């Protein structure tokens, strides 16, 4: 599986495979497991999802860092990838983390769809 290089490409690919709603469901599931009260509507537009997720990550980094770390653990974002990010600009950092989260969630959804439906 070749992972998309950008957030927009990832969201287009999810839509192309008709897995966008499953991606949103997976996000909701993992946020609930991390005890973060944020539920995305399954019909949320991709741009709205991106924006809301980025704002949530920004807020978690700034105000609830322990919850942010727990979320990364629950989603299983590789620590090495997080450590490679620059933390100088919080807005940029939250966007990069948002992409890593979406990419990891996309992997889960894609593999589940590929191997459970084969």
PyMOL commands that set and color helices and strands:
alter all, ss='L'
color gray80, all
select helices_A, chain A and resi 7-16+20-33+46-63+65-75+79-83+90-116
alter helices_A, ss='H'
color red, helices_A
deselect
rebuild
show_as cartoon
